[in-house]
Amino acid sequence: MPKISKRKEEKIKESILHLLFQESPKALFTARIAQELARDEEYMKKLLAELEIRNFVIAVKKNPKGQEYSRRIRWRLHSKIYDTYKKIDDTNQKFILDSKIL
């Protein structure tokens, strides 16, 4: 299998963050993220672990009842990253609305 370049890997990570932003505040399982982005689950898990080290995402290892998952992990955006994305999204929406007025 060919190696993916760092630049493409960063784009995939951006796609992961964007997907988590769209689904926020809901946390998504690794399998769902992999399915949405048409990638291998193990590869997605590796990228998500890298994003977790950089404090972009948070691993949710317990279900809503407080019981720990045995083999699954859900992921959600870190609150600071969500706020940053929200500011960017609000700015883009304002720009789109202003463009329609002109």
Rosetta silent file (secondary structure, phi, psi, omega in degrees, C-alpha in Angstrom):
SEQUENCE: MPKISKRKEEKIKESILHLLFQESPKALFTARIAQELARDEEYMKKLLAELEIRNFVIAVKKNPKGQEYSRRIRWRLHSKIYDTYKKIDDTNQKFILDSKIL
SCORE:     score description
SCORE:     0.000 S_00000001
   1 L     0.000  132.985 -179.149    0.000    0.000    0.000 S_00000001
   2 L   -68.678  148.775  179.253    1.446    3.424   -0.930 S_00000001
   3 L   -77.578  139.102  178.913    2.392    5.808    1.840 S_00000001
   4 L   -86.720  134.258 -179.011    0.172    8.859    2.289 S_00000001
   5 L   -67.866  157.760  178.903    2.014   12.179    2.261 S_00000001
   6 H   -60.512  -37.613 -179.407    2.026   14.407    5.340 S_00000001
   7 H   -63.260  -44.839  178.854    0.103   17.061    3.418 S_00000001
   8 H   -68.049  -36.382  178.204   -2.705   14.625    2.524 S_00000001
   9 H   -63.129  -39.936  177.442   -2.707   13.261    6.057 S_00000001
  10 H   -64.612  -37.362  177.345   -3.210   16.794    7.395 S_00000001
  11 H   -65.334  -38.568  177.452   -6.139   17.272    4.984 S_00000001
  12 H   -65.154  -40.788  177.783   -7.705   14.057    6.270 S_00000001
  13 H   -62.840  -40.178  176.414   -7.272   15.309    9.839 S_00000001
  14 H   -61.462  -39.009  178.239   -8.974   18.566    8.845 S_00000001
  15 H   -64.467  -39.108  177.425  -11.843   16.512    7.410 S_00000001
  16 H   -61.502  -48.055 -179.119  -12.128   14.627   10.688 S_00000001
  17 H   -62.658  -39.874  179.253  -12.300   17.880   12.646 S_00000001
  18 H   -65.031  -42.349  178.197  -14.870   19.318   10.263 S_00000001
  19 H   -61.803  -44.984  178.847  -17.046   16.198   10.555 S_00000001
  20 H   -64.576  -34.063  176.607  -16.875   16.325   14.359 S_00000001
  21 H   -65.443  -43.503 -179.719  -17.763   20.033   14.246 S_00000001
  22 H   -62.810  -35.868 -176.732  -20.815   19.327   12.075 S_00000001
  23 H   -91.646   -2.890 -176.594  -22.013   16.598   14.435 S_00000001
  24 L   -60.451  142.709    7.642  -21.174   18.496   17.620 S_00000001
  25 L   -88.174    5.669 -178.860  -22.051   18.098   20.495 S_00000001
  26 L   -69.132  136.227  175.876  -22.634   14.457   19.591 S_00000001
  27 L   -91.215  138.019 -176.840  -19.587   12.195   19.947 S_00000001
  28 E  -108.859  144.657  174.821  -18.980    9.790   17.043 S_00000001
  29 E   -72.799  153.904  178.776  -17.559    6.288   17.079 S_00000001
  30 H   -54.828  -42.648 -178.634  -14.337    5.635   15.180 S_00000001
  31 H   -61.163  -39.331  179.471  -16.219    3.329   12.786 S_00000001
  32 H   -67.101  -41.795  178.079  -18.708    6.079   11.887 S_00000001
  33 H   -62.683  -44.746  179.251  -15.918    8.581   11.214 S_00000001
  34 H   -61.961  -41.202  179.756  -14.121    6.032    9.031 S_00000001
  35 H   -64.900  -45.084 -178.068  -17.331    5.287    7.137 S_00000001
  36 H   -64.078  -35.091 -177.135  -18.119    8.970    6.523 S_00000001
  37 L   -99.894    5.842  178.227  -14.608    9.678    5.217 S_00000001
  38 L    53.519   52.325  179.389  -14.257    6.367    3.339 S_00000001
  39 L  -131.612  165.217  178.671  -11.113    5.334    5.202 S_00000001
  40 L   -70.227  140.666 -177.508   -9.876    2.312    7.129 S_00000001
  41 H   -62.315  -42.346 -179.234  -10.904    2.188   10.804 S_00000001
  42 H   -64.657  -38.753  177.734   -7.406    1.447   12.083 S_00000001
  43 H   -65.797  -42.185  177.676   -5.981    4.356   10.092 S_00000001
  44 H   -62.803  -41.134  179.753   -8.688    6.667   11.454 S_00000001
  45 H   -61.456  -39.771  178.091   -7.951    5.476   14.987 S_00000001
  46 H   -62.984  -47.256 -179.775   -4.265    6.341   14.478 S_00000001
  47 H   -64.861  -41.149  179.031   -5.100    9.832   13.201 S_00000001
  48 H   -64.279  -37.630  177.416   -7.607   10.437   15.995 S_00000001
  49 H   -64.608  -38.447  176.283   -5.001    9.397   18.580 S_00000001
  50 H   -64.595  -41.256  178.083   -2.586   11.934   17.057 S_00000001
  51 H   -66.551  -32.741  178.379   -5.282   14.619   17.233 S_00000001
  52 H   -67.798  -40.127  178.021   -5.944   13.686   20.860 S_00000001
  53 H   -61.545  -36.271 -179.925   -2.258   14.162   21.726 S_00000001
  54 L   -84.812    5.336  178.852   -2.438   17.626   20.159 S_00000001
  55 L    62.660   36.004  174.749   -5.628   18.380   22.208 S_00000001
  56 L   -93.687  -33.781 -179.729   -7.889   18.751   19.182 S_00000001
  57 E  -129.189  162.849  178.064  -10.243   15.910   20.104 S_00000001
  58 E  -123.856  131.888  176.974  -11.307   14.118   23.268 S_00000001
  59 E   -82.865  129.347  177.253  -11.792   10.362   23.525 S_00000001
  60 E  -106.894  111.264 -173.522  -15.055    9.359   25.214 S_00000001
  61 L  -106.159    7.660  178.539  -14.561    5.889   26.652 S_00000001
  62 E  -125.730  147.929  177.281  -17.811    5.591   28.617 S_00000001
  63 L   -80.229  172.916 -178.196  -21.385    5.254   27.445 S_00000001
  64 L   -58.732  -20.851  178.475  -24.117    7.684   28.593 S_00000001
  65 L   -86.051   -3.389  178.282  -24.867    5.390   31.553 S_00000001
  66 L    93.015    1.348  178.722  -21.268    5.686   32.777 S_00000001
  67 L   -84.896  137.231 -177.762  -20.193    2.167   31.852 S_00000001
  68 E   -75.177  137.342  175.389  -16.799    1.899   30.201 S_00000001
  69 L   -70.471  143.147  179.443  -16.654    0.602   26.614 S_00000001
  70 L   -80.572  -39.589 -177.458  -14.644   -2.585   26.262 S_00000001
  71 L  -137.131    0.791 -174.881  -13.299   -1.967   22.735 S_00000001
  72 L  -110.018  155.746  176.816  -14.988    1.108   21.304 S_00000001
  73 L  -138.129  135.507  171.234  -14.186    4.799   21.513 S_00000001
  74 E  -103.244  155.052 -177.037  -16.314    7.801   20.674 S_00000001
  75 E  -129.428  144.241  174.398  -14.696   11.101   19.749 S_00000001
  76 E  -141.932  160.957  178.721  -15.713   14.730   20.142 S_00000001
  77 E   -70.877  144.900  171.177  -14.063   18.080   19.531 S_00000001
  78 L   -66.388  145.052 -174.896  -12.191   19.779   22.347 S_00000001
  79 H   -59.282  -37.201  179.035  -14.194   22.823   23.475 S_00000001
  80 H   -65.353  -38.700  179.301  -11.453   25.302   22.462 S_00000001
  81 H   -69.121  -39.784  177.366  -11.336   23.819   18.957 S_00000001
  82 H   -59.930  -45.581  179.948  -15.139   23.941   18.718 S_00000001
  83 H   -61.046  -40.617  178.370  -15.100   27.641   19.660 S_00000001
  84 H   -63.335  -47.561  177.917  -12.444   28.344   17.027 S_00000001
  85 H   -61.187  -39.541 -178.711  -14.420   26.516   14.330 S_00000001
  86 H   -62.704  -41.884  177.844  -17.587   28.322   15.413 S_00000001
  87 H   -62.674  -43.587  179.474  -15.918   31.731   14.978 S_00000001
  88 H   -63.683  -44.242 -179.388  -14.681   30.758   11.517 S_00000001
  89 H   -63.857  -43.099  178.826  -18.115   29.404   10.557 S_00000001
  90 H   -63.075  -40.676  178.637  -19.882   32.545   11.814 S_00000001
  91 H   -63.775  -43.351  179.193  -17.450   34.745    9.867 S_00000001
  92 H   -64.882  -39.375  178.887  -18.017   32.711    6.691 S_00000001
  93 H   -64.856  -40.500  178.937  -21.789   32.893    7.113 S_00000001
  94 H   -64.002  -41.575  179.390  -21.610   36.657    7.560 S_00000001
  95 H   -63.616  -41.459  178.866  -19.465   36.939    4.423 S_00000001
  96 H   -64.077  -44.716  179.576  -21.950   34.826    2.424 S_00000001
  97 H   -63.576  -42.543  178.264  -24.885   36.919    3.614 S_00000001
  98 H   -63.047  -37.822  179.764  -23.043   40.170    2.792 S_00000001
  99 H   -65.361  -35.474 -179.740  -22.204   38.824   -0.686 S_00000001
 100 H   -70.784  -30.788  179.733  -25.864   38.072   -1.385 S_00000001
 101 H   -68.442  -38.927 -178.860  -26.851   41.600   -0.442 S_00000001
 102 L   -74.181    0.000    0.000  -24.407   43.080   -2.975 S_00000001
